[in-house]
Structures are given as C-alpha cells and as structure tokens.
Amino acid sequence: MNPSVPQSRLRVVNDREVRPDGDYVLYWMIGNRRTRYNFALQRAVLEAERLGRPLVVLEALRVGYRWASDRHHRFILQGMADNRRRLQAAGVTCWSYVEPSPGAGSGLLAALAARACLVVTDAWPCFFLPKMVARAGRALPVRLEEVDSVGLLPLRDPGRDFTAAVHFRRHLHKQLPVHLLALPEAEPLSLLTPRPPPPLPAELAARWPDAEAETLLDLTRLAALPIDHSVKPVAHKPGGSVAGERRLTEFITRRLARYDEDRNEPSLDGGSGLSPYLHYGHVSPHEALRLIMDAEGWSPARLAPKPTASKRGWWGMSEAAESFIDELVTWRELGFNFALEHPTDYERYERLPDWARASLEKHTDDRRERVYSLQQLAEAKTHDPIWNAAQRQLVREGVIHNYLRMLWGKKVLEWSATPQDALEALIELNNRYALDGRDPNSYSGIFWTFGRFDRPWGPERPIFGTVRYMSSDSTAKKLDLDAYLTRWSA
C-alpha cells in the first residue's frame, strides 16, 4: 500500500518554504484529534521521514471560545490525554497545553514553528478554526500545510454547494469510488523511525507548561478555568479516542444489524452515539467504514456500476449498513461541504433557501398560541411533555434522540415570535449543551428545521408556511414514548 497522502487532501496555506535544516516537523493538531486513520498526522510522519527529522505534536486547548464549558472542555481533555499516551508510547514528543486564561496561549505555535522544518495542521471548515489557520499562515516563518481528514470525500472535491441530500449523494456516487482506494493508514505512527527527541527551549515550558496526562484529567484544574461550570460533563460519556473506538466497535459488532429498525425508537439505544467523537475528531469515518467493510465482507467491487443517488442499493451492503453509511457519509459530509462553501454565513438565517425565507417571513405575523423565552426552553418549562423530555436529555446527556431532535427544533420554530428568534434559540441551546454542538452536521439538523436541504411541503400552514411541519401528537402516535418520557420526566 502506498502511504502517501492524496494531493486532493493537501492545501498549502502560505507561500513560505520548507526548511530542511529545521530541528523537527511540527504537527499542529486542531480538528482531527486522534492518532489513528488521520491523513494530517500521516502527512507529518511522512515529511519527518523524508527530512530525517523527529516529529513534534502540539495539541492545545483555548478557553476563549464561545460556549466553553466543563462539558466541552472535559471531553476534549480526555482526548488529549489519550493522544499524549499514544504519542509518547511511539516515541513522539507531544506538547499538551491548556490555556489558563483567554489569550495566554498566544505565541506558543510561533515559538515551536520557529525551529520547525514545516508545520502540518488539520482542515476543519467551521467555528473559529479556519480564521485561526489563516492567521497562522500569515504569521509563521515556515511552510504551513493543511490536510483534510474530515470525511470519505475530500472537502474540496465538489467545488460547489448542494441544495438537497439527493444531489450530494449523486455526486458522491460519481466521485467516491476512486477515493475509497486511498484510505488513510490505520496506524500512521508505525511509519515513523525512532529518533532522539529534539531539544526544545526551556523558556517554552516556563511560559506555556506542557501537561502530563494525569494533569489533563485533573478536575481541580478544570474547576479553576474561566469557563461555564454550570454545564457539567456527562459522566458516562467520556471523551477521547479510546472511548470513541470502544463505542464504534460495540456499535458495529452488536447494534448495526438492527440500526434500520431501532434508530427511530427513543426507548432503544439504536443510534450509533458517535456524533460527539466524530465532532471532536476522536474517531475517523474511515475507521468506521473499515469496520463495516470487515463486518460485511465487503470490497469496492460490490459498488453499483452507475450512480443511483438512492439511499439504498449503491454500496452493495445490507440495508442496515447502507442506512448508517448514508448518515455517516451523505448527511455528515453534506454539512461540511456547506460550511466550506459558505464560510462566513453558514450559521446565519440569511443563508436559508430563498423559498424557505419567503414562506417563513410571509407568516411572521401569524398568531402564536405560545411564545417561550430562552430560559423557559433551557429549563424545559413548556406545556409539551415530549419536548420537555428531549430538552432534559440534552441538558443531562449532551444529546437528543435523533428523531426527537427534529421535533425539538420544529416546536421552537412554532413557539418563537419570529423565525430568526427561533434560530437563535436553537443554536444557543444546541451549542451550549450538545456534545456535537458547533459541528457542521449539527448545524444541518438545526437549519433543516427551517428548510435547508429540504423542499416546500403542502398544505401551507400558519407560522410554517410551506416549511415541513411536525407535531407532538403525530410523533406520539408514531413512536412508543412511554419509557422515554418516564426516563426523562421532571
């Protein structure tokens, strides 16, 4: 197998040169926070081998991002501890830095890059990461490469956005076969020749202390950080690659076969539970595909000869496997594609389809039987027991059952004075509490409430217009909710 990283996944951020006489190759881990199935780490390893230099990995965590909380921080820190242990076991120098106050980490990347041959980082087209990488590219004195390990299809392959999943799926069916022949290495660190660690200036540790795994997991240090301590970690949902890989393996071996039947039943644990691990880059979609391929005894030869744009049949797998892959690949990567193509406004109301905005705004003055404040929504104080249960699950567990998450969004649209208010409330609730908050796929779910990636639906209704409508009454008739409502009662 050729371990080189496909050019379609590589982008040079600045016009600086590689410095062959540098002390090391630096991998700045920011989006794909894992050591397995990671094209960016693979690229850094291969460049270190080509230049005959050791590898240094910088993984840092800032505190100044919006919605920073114990929940998000703890999940990331558990992943940093996993990565540090694996990198050290492979003989790689790892710098794990946790910012104690906003802006305190400024200068660390530049200080490490000053003695590097080049810097490699992750492509991640959302939140503050694109602007951060662009600023680094302008400031660093050495070449900065951005490597895409986000999904099965390279982010920049389409070169345009899509208005519906079916259109993106058709493009996938045309383009994906060639990319399935170039999967990332399962263990890129195994390609690295052991070398003595490079000398790093002592002043680095004095200003930006490197944290051992035990320090990263110290809850007393977490409590001292200037973040939101009211949003607590979810004790039984640990972050990191170790927990994520365990969850992935358990899902594929025990629950994938019933995914089609169980995923929409709130009383069953039928979903994959992988969205937080995918969001933080702790688990790779390539690894998920590899495990499914092994479980199904599958090879690319079973792909349909022509694109179908259908949810079923093209992969040549079981219905359950194809159903899950459609969520993992089509819907997830559709959201990333949209964020890449609309970097400045993918999360803004104005980026809704024209037909949806026109329909919603036509009904802005319609009478609302109830309008709830953000605080009432956050505290699950509505008249609707199904919605309240979903909100309590979000607050306590950082997730909402997949089907009820759709209803959760639709009801907020119905209970808000304007669609703009509804969008603002949903983004705030989701990004504050959801472990996969701020993810392009998470934004897809929110904006689907308002018509993104959907079509007009009749009959035209108050408030919704021709945007798809959902009701709690129809949901209660469709699903067995007794156990769910009992579990998430007040």
C-alpha angles and dihedrals in degrees: 000000000000107000095198118122114245114253089231087070097048127086126174107221100195140018097248123122131244109255108218091190094059121119098241148345112261122214111196103202110204111136111014096052098183142089098221130073091001119144092193094055089043090054091049091049093049092048090049089053093047092051095039092236134129121255125243121192122202116197114172136172122209125203101207098079121113115265093017107166144152089267097056095035095050092050092051094044091054087054092048090054091052092049093047093053093049094045093048091048087056092050094252122144108239125191110200111186128180114193111231095198136010111287096008091117094056110124099023095103092047091049092053093042091053090077098032129109089219140331124240122194142169129273109231116158103203149061113017096323100093092052091045092053092046091052091048091051091056094045105041119093092215138057115288118202124192116207124197116223096148102112149344092277116056109251095237096045098097098045091202142054129256131226097208140022092243091061093049090046090055090053090049092053090053099045108026102075094072092048092052087067092061107054120163121260113271091223110022091173088067088070092061122102111223111251134171112272114261120251110257122196114264090226090068092067092045094055101029107025117211111232124221119223092260091053092050089056096045106121093198089062090048090053090055095057120102096245136111106288094180092077100072128205117260102246097205094044105067119184129230140073095283093058092039095052090047090052092047094050092046091050095048095045100039112020111022092085090063097036094111093052101037107036095084096046109096093200091059129069089230100139124088096244088213102118096095091049092047091047094055093040093244091128128037124224085218090061090048090052092048092053091048091049090053093045092049096040085235135164132177088258087079093062115115111262093236135035112265104176085216124134090227136046105021097092095047092228135121117291091249093052093047091048091054094044090053089059094041096046114016101039098032095047092042087063093049091048091053093049091050094049094045104034097160102044112017088119096047130100091234090066093067116111114277093242092053095049091047092050095045093046091049086062100039091110094049115124115263114208089207135015118190128198122234090253092052090050093047090051093046092240101150130118092248115091093195093053092044091052091051091049092049090051089052093050095045103035105022092237140076124212107267099243094042090050088068092051089045090060096043093053093052088055088052093048099047128091091232136008088246090058090048092052092048091051094048093049091049095048094043097046094043097050111016117093088215093045118139090027119130089236090052090051089050089059093049095046092045084068087066098041107275112146088006137091136232115286128201148256098053109239137195114273093359099056105185095337110118113275129215129182135198091228094058090044091053090052093047099046137044100241103163097100092041094051091047092051094049099038119133 
